[in-house]
């Protein structure tokens, strides 16, 4: 099966349909892995310009058959080629016989290295490639003349490559099985049991182990000699003690292997005896000098550092100067006019009603507070710069949190850091990195040392041991914050590591922790490139974190895109019930970061000139990641903070003054242009709260050719809701979710009937609709589907309370009736749908990282009258407002504007394009909202296929 050219393994449905469309002949076919059933296949067949998909399922005995409708006998086959051969004959139940196989594209072995990170395990990759078989060959292609036993062993090795932690040097063994096993079998048949070729392969594979053991052995012997009893002048010289050796028969081993075994035996002896030797030495020292051992009392954990009182110089009115003093511990804000010795007014935190940030003037804020009963005042303050305003707002937010009477938090702060360490040890201090200080949008000094609730640290080319790295991070944070952070998770893949640390008080709030890793190195089996991920629940909010190291080299943009897709498809994170959904939809908040390795498409001298002038906009316009996002190739609907710091790669080690863009290799000089390789992006469910407060890099950590990058976030979280009334205690009906209609347009060449699956944490189990009631394909390559209310289920949430339902989301998946495979998934926030009148929603469909269509419809969430009480979240206490007119000094509080539902980020839909459905007319502010400066404007002529559908449908 592996050699069959029509078998395309794990390509997506969209890619399969594109390949068949290019072939263009009735009877063209291919086979891919099923996306809905593990171990099953999908047979894709083109007929009359439409793709028909049939599921091939294995039974309990491993026999394969094409899924049929109930009552029709299925034909069973032992192998996939047998099945395909049978269905190449006519009259077998398919719309047309299988006539023309669509062949799998042959990919050349990708070295996936430009030498920039060879220290972190590159020797393994080069050895795999040098054996004479391509990286893809030893994994899948059969060798001519391979015997049955060789095939069996080779198959076992393939299985072990994906599960064994030692799979990173399996290339040596694959080389042996491919080329030398037959020689050893032949020698064995002639009475020579030495297995000389296996011995040679083992010696080669263990060469690095020799060096490591020599290093370790020398250190252990030195330490052992330190604790040897001093030799007396009268005593005879002591003989060196060797580890005991068992009597063995004359060895037939290779001398190198025998030497290695002796070394391992010596290490084993030293490790087992060293603790006893040290203990005996210390006991003799205590006895000889009559010392008393003091009782060791556990040191109390250091108390958290109290926050110092902070003062901000501000302008009040047109010219008056004043000072705002924030005392977080006492919970007060004092206003003192310049020249006055005492505060004009002191405002307790419980009297502060609202903080409004002006968007038109980034340094201006309005404070709304109670002065007298039934009367609230608002005052405007202008800070010296936007950073000072943000620091003031953060301190007030923290003050509100500390003095709230909530048992569970509404708002937490999350720190995300990424650093390619360049296979060198870190410096003694990581203070600038962990406190978000350096270049770009950084933390103000007044808030830099406020501890975050969660720290997520991702590294690449990290040569430290796992435990050593974790303890180093914990010790660094303890020194900076006086808090003993707890480890939530550690996941490693070679030198790619991710560590998640939380404050001790949050440890009980963390649950359902999952970790996963994906290799994307040579043939997707080597871990020099790849990703590690962690997911968990913080009370009722799901988080996902992915740290990756993608393919290097300026010319390998496509390879990086493929790495992203492989990681998206293969990472096993989050709730297993949502495993069929796109990874980016499984979490309330997903953060993706690492050495993404995207480069700048510009001449190196021009890049250096722009960097010198700090003209980052011109460089961001040619940033490969931005360009690929603009084409919807990667990171669909992700966000990234504005980049206002210089490229983080490739610096001269030991300095941040110059870039080392020339790299000399045996094959010649290679140019690595300065680039923003190290990035942090995120994607959140709609109508959730997440604010990026900083995004930058350090300028004083110089051990690597990459600068560490940091970002901090203010994230809204939900608690495990406890209803005030028991469900069903009211005579009124419980809450329900009702649908009036749903319309879907998907990019597909299929004409299959479809149904919709509904998933949510607020539902006891997944629900599904009936088949679509209308269907048309007026535009080639696209299918329009419709469901009426009668064919859509009424959903009953497990709790009817408004406060609970306002935080919930629905995940919808469009699935084919024949194949049960997804045509696209989406997420709908329930908050805006609550009410007695149906509300319209519009959203995009995603599948395996691709945009596959769109959905719109009408729905409502009905809540019983006695369950409509709710409360304001702490993160809703700060709002944004455009400046229109100067308010009076004692103007009453303005009501907060209703939140706008943003349907489409402007970077995905140019403002001048027609509306997709033709009948919606949202305000221009919704479709033309500002976007991060780090993303260039889309090309005027570019139109995403999904919009093309809508423009072509009446």
N, C-alpha and C positions, 0 to 999 in steps of 0.2 A: 504493500500500500504506500509505503514511504516514497517509492520510486515513481508512483503514478503521477504524470504531469498534470492531470486534471484535479488532483487533490491540493487545495490551497490552504490547508490548515485553518488558522484562526482569523482569516480576513473578515471584515465586517460585511453586513448585508449590503450596505451602500457601495462598497468597493466591488463586491461580487456583481452587482447589477451594472456597474460602470464597465466592468470587463466584458460582460455579455453584450452590452449595448455596442461596444467597440467592435466585437466580433460580428454582430449584426445579421446572422443567418439563423433561420428557424432550425431548431435542433441543436444549437450550441448549448453546451452544458459545462458545469464544474461542480465540485463537491467542496464544502467547507465544514468546519466544526459548527455544531449547533450552539447557538447562544442561550438557549432556554433549558437544554437538558445536557448534563455532563455525560460525556462518552458517546453522545449521539452525533449525527451528521445532518447537514442540510444539502439536498440535491437541488441545484438551481438550473432551470431549463428555460431557454428563450423560445417563444412561439408567438408569431404575429405581433412583434414589437413589445410583448409583455413578458415579464419574468414570472414563472411559476415555481414555487418553492415546496419541496416535499421533504418531510422529516424521515430520516433513516434511523430506526431505533434498535438497540440490542435487547435481546430477551435474557432470561436468567441463565441460559446456557451460552450466551455470547453470540448467538446467531443474529444476523442483521436482516431487517425487513423494512420496506417502505410503509409508512403509516397509512392505513386505509380507513374508510368509514366503517362504522359498526355493521357487522353481519357479513362482511366480505373477507374471505380467507386470505391471509397475508402469505406471500412467498418468502421463505427464509433462505439465507445464504451464509456460508461460513466466513467469507472474506468480502471486503468492499469491492475489490476488482471483479469477483464473481457476480456480485449484484449488478454492477455497472454493465458487465458483459451481457447479462440477461436482458436488461432494459434497453439495450441497443437494438433489440429485435422489436418489430411492430406488434401492436395489439396486446400490450402488457398493462394497460390502464393509465399510462401517462398521456398528456395532450399530444405528444409526438415522441417518436423514438429518440434515444440519445445518439446523435449523429456526429457532432463535431466537438471534440473536447477543447476547452479553452485552457491553454497550457500555463503553468505557473512560471512567472518571470524568474530567470536565473540571476541571482545577485552575487556579485563578486565579493570575496572575503574583504571585510572592512577592517583595516588595521586599527581604526578608532583611537589613534594616538598620534600626537604630533611631538611627542617627547616631553611635553610640559610637565607630565606627572608620572614619569617612568619610575620614580623611586617607590611609588606606592604599589608595587606588584606588577610592573610592566614586564618583568622577566618571564612571568608565567604566560602572558599573552604572546610574547615573541616566540617562546618555545612551542606553543601550540601551532603557530603558523609555520614554523621552520621544518616541521616533520614531513612535508611533502604532500599532505592532504589539506585542502582548504577547511576553514572553520566550519562551513556548512556541510562539508563532505563527511567528516567523521561522525556528525550527528545524525545524518539522515540517509546519505547515498549508499546503496549497497556496493560492496566490492565484488568484482567478478570472481567467481570461483570460491566464494566464501563457503565453508562447510557449514553443516547444520549446527554443530556445537559452537562455531565462531559466531553465527548469527544470534544464537541464544545469548551468549555472553555479551555480545555487542548491545543487544536489546536491554539486558539488565543494566549495563553501564549507562545507557540513555536514561533509564528510569532513575538511577542513582544521581545523575548529574543535577537533577532539579530538586532533590531532597537532601543530599548529603552536604554537611557544612564543609567537607573536604573536597567538594567537587571542583574547586578552583585549579587543582593540578591534574584533573582527570584527562586532560589532553595527552599526557604521557601514556596513560593506560589505553586511551583510544588509539593512539599511534601503534601501540604494541598489538592490540587486537586486530587492527586493520592490516598490518604488514608483517608482523613477526610471530604471531601465534602459530601460524601454519608451520613455520620452521621448527618451533619447539615441539609441536605435535609430531612432526616427521622424525625429529631426533628421539622423541620418547618411543615411537614405534620401532625404532632400531636399537632400543635398549640403552639409551643415554638419558638418565633422569635428572640431569643438572639444570635444565631450563635456562640455558645460558642467555637467551634474549630477554627473558623476564628479569633476570638478575641485572642486566645492563639497563633496562628501563627503570628499575627501582633505584639503582645507583644514581641515574640522572635526576630522577624525581626528588631524591633526598639530598642532593648536593647542597641546597640552601640550609637544610637541617643540620648538616655537618658544621657549617660555620656558626650557626646559632648555638649549637651545643658546645662548641669550643669556647665561645664567649661566656656562656653560662657556667661551664665547668671551671674556667679560670677564676671567675668570681667566687664560686662556692668554695674552691680550694683555698683561696686567699682568706676568706672569712673563717674557714675551719682552722687555719693555722693561727689566726688571731687568738683563738680560745684554746690552743694546745697548752698544756702545762709547761712552764719554763724548764728547760733542760738543765740538770745539775752538772757541774764540772766533773764530779766523780762518777756520774752515771754514764753508762755506755750510750753511744749515739743510738737514737731510736730509729727503727726501720720504718719506712713509709708503709702505712696500712693500706692495703688494697681491698676492694670489696670481694667478698667470697664468691667463688665461681663454682657452679655445679659441674660435676664431671660429665663430659659429653663425648660422644663419639667423634672421630675425626671429621672436621667440618668440610662440607662441600661448598660453602658460601663463597661468594666473591670476597676478596680481602677487604675491599672498601666497606661492604655490608657488615663484615665481621667486626671491623674497627668501629663502625657506627653502633653496633649492638654493645660493644664493650663500653663505649662512651655513655650510652644510655644506662647501662648497669651501674657505672660509676656515679652518674648523676642521681640515680635512684638510691644508692647507698648513702651518698652525702646528704641528700634531703632527709632521709629517714633518721640519720644519726646526728644531724646538725643540732636539732632542738635539744636532744639529750645532752650533747656536749656543752652547749651554751648554758643549760640549766645547771649542770654539774660544776662548770667553771664559776658561775655566779654564787652557787651555794658554798663552794670552797672559799671564795673571796669573803663572803659574809662571815663564815666561821673563823677564818684566819685573822680578820681584823676586828672581830667581836662587834659587828655592826647590827643595829636594830633596823628592821625594815619598817618604815612608816606605813600606816594604814592609808590606802589610797581612797579618798572620797570622790565620788563623781562630782565634777564641777557643774554648778548650776548653769543652765543655758543663759547666754547673755540676754539681757532685756532689750527689747526693741527700742531703737533710738527714738526719743520723742522728737516730733517735728518742731523745728525752731519757728518762732514768730517771723513772718515775712512781711516786708513793707514795699509798696509799689508807688512810685511817683506817677501821678496822673494829672490830666487837665480836666477841669470841670467848667462847663459852659464854654465861652469863647476864649477866655484868657486866664481864668483863675487856676492856680496850682494848688494841689492837695496831695495827701498821702493816704493810701488805703492800706491798713494793717490787718493781716489775716492771722488769727490765732486758731489753728486747727484744733488744738487740745482743749481750749476753753469754749470753742464754738462761737466766736464772735468776729465781726468785721467792724473796724473803727475807721471813721473818716476824720482826718485832721487837716485843717487848712494850713497853708504855708505861713510860718511865722507864729502860729498858735502853739502854745505849750501843751494844751490838753485837747482830746478829741472833741470835735463838734458833735459827733453822734456815734454811738456804738450800737450795732445791729446784731441781736442774737440770731443764730442760724435758723431757729424755728420761725422767725419772722420774715425770712427771705423767701419770697414766693416764686420768683423766676429770674433767670439770667438769660438775656437776649443778646446774641452776638450779631453785629451788623456785618452783612456780606459785602456791602459797598465800601466799607472802611474797615480793613482787617484789624485795626488796633482799637476799635471802639466797642464798648459793651454797655448794655442798659441793665441796671439793677432794680428789680421790683420788690418792694418789701412793705410790711405792715407797720404803720406808725401809730395809728389809733384804731380802736374797734371800728369795723365797717369802712375803713378808709385805707387805701394802699397808695403808695407813692412810687414814682420811678425816677431814677437819676442816671444820666449818661456820663461815662468816664472814658477818656481817651488815653491810652497807654503809649509809651515811647515807641513800641513796635508790636507786631503781631505775636512774637514769641512771648513777650511779657503778658499780653492779654491771655494767651493760652495757659500760661503758668498760673495766673490768677484764677481762671476758670477751673483748672484742675484742682487747685487747693480748696476752692469752695465745694467742688464736687466731693472731694475726699472728706471735707468737714461734714457735709450732709450724710455721707455714708457712715462715718464713725459715730455720729450722734442720732442716727435713725434707730427706731425701735423694732426694726425688722429682724426676724430670726434668720432669714436667708437673704443673700445679696441680690440686688437687681442688676448690678453693674460690677464688672471686674476689669482689671487691666492685664493685658497679655503682652509679653515681650517676645519677639522672634528675632533670632540672630543667625547669620550664616557666614561661614568662613572657610575658604580653601586654605588649609594650613601649610601646604607645600611640603608635606612630609618632614617637617622640622618641628621640634618641641616649641610650645608657646612661650612667651615671655613670662616673667614672674607675676606681672600684674595684667589683668584684663579689665581694669577699672573703666577705661574710656568706652570699651565695647559694651559692657554690662550696664553702664549708666547713660548710654546713648549720647555720647559727646564726641565731637569731631567736626565733620563737614556735612553740609546738606541741611535738612530740616532736623535740628537737634533739640534736645531737652534744655530748657532754661536751667541755670544753676540753682534756682530756688526749688526746682522739682526733680532734678536729676537723680537724687538719692532717695526718692520715695520708692519703696519696694513695690514691685509688681506682684500680682497674685499668681501668675503663671509665667515661668521662663521656659522657652523652647529653643534649644541650641542645636543647630545643624552644622556639621563640619564635613569637609571632604579632604582627602589625603591627610588624614589624622593618624599619625604614627604611634600615638600613645595607646597603652592598653585600656580596655573598656573601663575597668574599675578605677584605674589611675585617673582617667579623664573625668569621670563622674565626681570623684572625690575632690579633684582640683576645682571643678566648677562650684561644688557646694562650699568648699573652703573660701573661694573668692567671694561668693555672695554673702557668706557669714561675716567676712571681714568688712564688706561694704555696707551691708544692711543690718547686721546683728540679728539675723534670722537663720535658723537651721532648716533650710528647705528640704522637703521630702522628695524622694525619687518616685515619680509616677511610672515611668517607662524608660527603657534604654533599648534601642534597636540598632544593630550594626550590620553592615555588608562590606567586607574588606575594611577599607579605611573610610567608608561613609558611615557617619554616626548621627543619631538623633537622641537627645536627652530631654525629658520633660520633668520639670521641677515645680512644686507648688508650695505655698505657705502651709505650715502645719495645720492651721485651723480649717483649711480646705480639703485636707486629705480624706475626710469622711464623705465629702460631697462628690468625690471622683468614683465612678463605677464603669463597668463594661469596657475595660481597657483592652484594646487589641493592637497588635503590632504585625508588620508585614514587610517584606523586602522583594525587590525585583531586580534581576540582573539584565543589563542591556549592553554589556560588553560584547566581545566577539561572539557572534552567533547566539547572542542573548544567553550565554552560559557563563561568562566571566564577570566577576563582580567589581572590576576596576571602574566600571561605569554602571549606573543604576540608581535605585531609590530605596529609601527606608521610610516607613510611615508609622504613625501612632494615631489611634482614635480613642475617644472616651466620652462619657457623659459627665457634664458638670451640672449636678442636679437634673433639671429637665432639658438642658441644652446640649446638643451633640457637637463635638469638635473633631476635626481631622487635620493632621499636620503631615506634610510630605517634604522630605529633604532629598534632593536628587543631584546627581553629577552626570550631565549629558555629554554627548560626543564632542570632542574638541576639533578645532580647525575652522578657519574662516569659510572654507568651501563646503562645509558639511551641514548646512542649514537643514536640508531634507532629512539627514540622518538624525539630527536633534528633534525634528518634528516627529519622526518615527519613534524615537526614544520616549517622547512624551506620550504618544498613543499607546505604546507597549506598557508603560507604567500605569496609565489610566485604566487599561483593560485588566492588568494582572494583579494590582495591589488588592489584597483581601482585607478590607477595613470596614468598620461600622457594623450596623445591624445586619445579620445574615438574611433577614426577611427582605432586605432591600438590595440584595446582591445583584438582582437583575437590572437595577437602575444605574444610570451613569454615576461614576464615583463622585462627580462634582455636585450631584443632587442628594447625596446620602446624608449630608451634614448641615446643621444650621450654619456653621462657619467652617470653611475649609481654607487653610493657609498652605501655600505651595512656594517653596524657596530652595535655594541652593546655588551651585555653580552651574547655571543653565548654559553657559559657554556661547551664547549668541554674541556675534561680533559686530563691528561697524563696517559698513560697505563704503569705505572712502580711503583715499591714499593716505599713508601714514603721516606724511609731512603736513598735509592739510588738517589731519586730526590733531596733531601736536599744536598747530597754530591756533585752532579753535579752543583747545584746552587752555593754552596760555592766556587767551583773552576771555576765558570763562563763557564762551559762546556755546553752551550746551544744547540749545534748541536746534542748531544746525546739525549737531551730531545725533541727536535723538531722532531726527528725520531719516537717518540712514541706519538706525539701529535695527538689526535683523529681527529681534524679538518683536519690536513694535510693528515692523513691516509684516511679519507672519501673523500677528494678531489682527492686523488690519485686513488681511485676506481670510480671516476666520480659519486659519490652519491650526492654531494652538490657542489654549487658554481662553476659550470662548466665554464671554461675559465675566471674566475675571477683572479685578481692579488692581491698580498699582499706584502708590503714592507718587507725587511729583518728584522727579529726579533733579536735584539741585547740587549734586556733588560730582566731582570728576570721576572718570572711569576708574574702576577698582582693580584693573588688570592691564598690563603686566608691568609691575614696578621692579626696580632694582632692589634686591634684598638688602636690608640694613638701612634703607632710606626711602623717603617718599618724594624726593626731589626730581627724580627722572624715571622715565619708562624704558625698560629694556625690551625693545620691540624686535631686535635681531636675535635669532637663535641659530647657532651653528651646529649642524648635525653631519654625520658621515655622508649623507646624501646631498649635502649642500646647505646653504643658508635658508632659514625659514623666517618669515615675517609674521609676528603676532602683534597685530595692531592693538593699541590701547582700546579697551572695551568695557562696557558694563556687563561683565559675565555673571556677577553675583547679584541676584534679584530676590525680591519678596513680593508675592502676589496673594490675593485672597478672593474668595467668592462666598457670598452669604445668601441665605434664603431671602425672598422679597419681604419688605416691611419689617426687617429686623434692624437692630441698632449696632453699628460698628463704625468707629471713627479712627482713622490713622493719625496719631498725634506726632509721630516723628518718623523720618526715613532718611538715613544717612550712612556714613562710613567713618571709621576712625582715621586719624592721621598720625598716630604715634605708635602703632603696633606694626613692626617692620620686619618680622622674622620670615614672612612669606612674600611671594610676588603678588599675592592678592591682599587687599585690605578687607578687614571684617566689616560686614554690613549689618545694620540693625533697623528694626521698625517696632514701634509700640502702638498698641491699640486699646481703645476703650470699647468694651463689648458688653452689650445687654444680654443677660441670662435670665432664665425662668426657673422657678422653684418647683418642687414636686407639689402640685396644687392639692390643697385640702379643702373640700367644699364646706360651706357654712351649713348647708342642709344636705341630708342624705338623698341620693338620687331616688326619685319615685315618691318622695314624701309629699310632694305637691300634687293636687288633683289635676293641674295643668299638664299638657303633654310635654315630654322632654324635648330638648333641642333637636333640630333636624336640619339636614343639608339637602336642599331641593334644587334640581336642575330643570331649566326650561328648555334648553337646547345646547348642543355642542357641535361646532363645525371644525374640521381638521383638514389641513392640506399637508401632505407628506411627499417628500421627494422619493419616488419609487417607480419602477416600471411594472410593478405587480398590479393586478386587479382583484386581489384577495379581499374577501369580507373581513372586517375587523371588529374588535370589541375593545372596551376600555377597562383597565384595572385601576382601582382606587386604593391607595395605601395612606395610612396616617397613624401616628401614635394615639390619636383620639378615637380610633376605631378598634373594636375588639378583634376584628380580623379583616383581611383584604376583601373588597367587594368587586363585582364585575358587572358590566352592562350587558345588554343584548347586542346583537349584531347591528351594524350601522343601517339606518333606514334609507339613506340616499347615498348615491355614489356617482361620480363623473370623472372623466380624465380628458377634459377639453384641451389642456396643455400637455404636450408629450413629455413624458418623464415625471409627471406629477399626478397625484391622486387626491381628489377632493371627497371627503366623507362627511356625513351628517347623522346626528342622532336626535330624535325627538324626545320629549319628556317621558313618554310611555316606555321607552327603551333604556332609560337611565334610572339607576337605583336611588331611592331616598336613603340617605346615610344618617344613622343615629349615633352621635358621639357618646362616649361612655360617661361624660359629665356635661351638664347643660349650662354651666355657669359662664357668663360673659367674660369674666376675667380670665378664665381658663381657655376658652375658645379663641379669644383674641390673640393668643400666642401660638396657635396651632397652624399647621400647613398640611395641604393635601398633595400627595405625589400621584400623578396620573401617567399611565403607560398605555400606548396604543399598540395592540397586538393583533397579528394576523390569525384568523380562525384556523387556517390550514396548518401553519407552521408554529403557532403560539410564540413567535419571535417578535421582538419589539421593533416598531417603526419609529419610535421616539418617546421621550419622557419629558415631563415638565413639573413645575412646582407652583402651587397657587396658595397665596396667603389668605387665611380666612378672615382676618381683621376687617378688611374693607368690604367683605361680603355680608357682614352681619346687618340684619334689618328685615323689615317686613316686605320691602320691595326688592325685586331681583336686580342684581348689579351685573354689568358687563365686565368680563375679564378677557385679556388677550395676552398671550405668552408664546415663547418659542419652544420648539421641541428639540431635544438633544438625544444623541445615542452614541456611546463610545467616543465622546469628545467631538463629535461632528454635529453641526446644526442640520436637522433633517426635516424641518417644516415648522408649522405654526398651528396654534389652536386659539379659538375664541368661543365664547358662549355666554349664557346668562344663568346666574345662580343666586341663591339667597341662603343665609344661615339664620334660622328662626330660633330665638332664645325666649324661654318663658319669662313673663313679666317679673316674677319674684326672684329671678336669677340674673338680673341685669346690672347689679351693683358692680363697681370696679374701682380701681384706685390708680393714681398717677404713678408711673415708674420714676425712679430717681433719674434715669437718663432723659426723661421727658421734661425734666425741670429746666434744662438748658435748651433754648430754641434759637432759630435763625430768623432774621428779619431784614428786609431791604429798607434802607433809610428813605423816608419820603418827606417828612417835615419834622422840625425840632419840636419835641413835646414840651409842654409846660413843666415847670419844676415839680408841681404836685399833681401831674396828670394821673387820672385813674389808670389802673392796669388795663392794657389792651388784651382782649382774648387772643389766644394763640391761633394762628391760621390753621385750617385743617390740613393734615399732611397730604401732599400730592402723591398719587400713584404713578411712578415712572414706569412706562411700558417698555421703552427701548432706549438703551444707552445711545447717545448721539454718535459715538465712534462706530457703531454697527449700522446705523441708518443715517445717511446724510440728510440734513434738514430740508434740502430742496426736493427730495424724492416724493412721489405720490404716497398717500396713505395706503397701507397694505390691503385693507379690506374695502376701501372705497367709500364706506359710509360712516366711518368714525371721524370725529373732528376734534381731537384734543387740542388744548391750548398750545401755542408755539413754545411756551416755557417748558412744557413737558418733553417735547421731542428735541429741542435745541438747547438743552441745558449744557453748562460748561463741562469740560472733561479735563482729566489730568494733562498737564503740559507735556508730560513725558511721552504721550502718544500723539504722533503726527496726524494732521488732518487727512481724511481719506481722499483718494484720487477721485476727481469729479466723475470720471467715466465708469467707476467700479460699481457693479450692482451684484449683490449677493443673490444666489439662486432662489433662496427662500422668498425674497422680495419680488423676484421676477414672477413667481407663482401668483402672488397676490395681485400684482399689477395686471396680470393676464386673465384674471377671473372676474366676471361681472358681479 
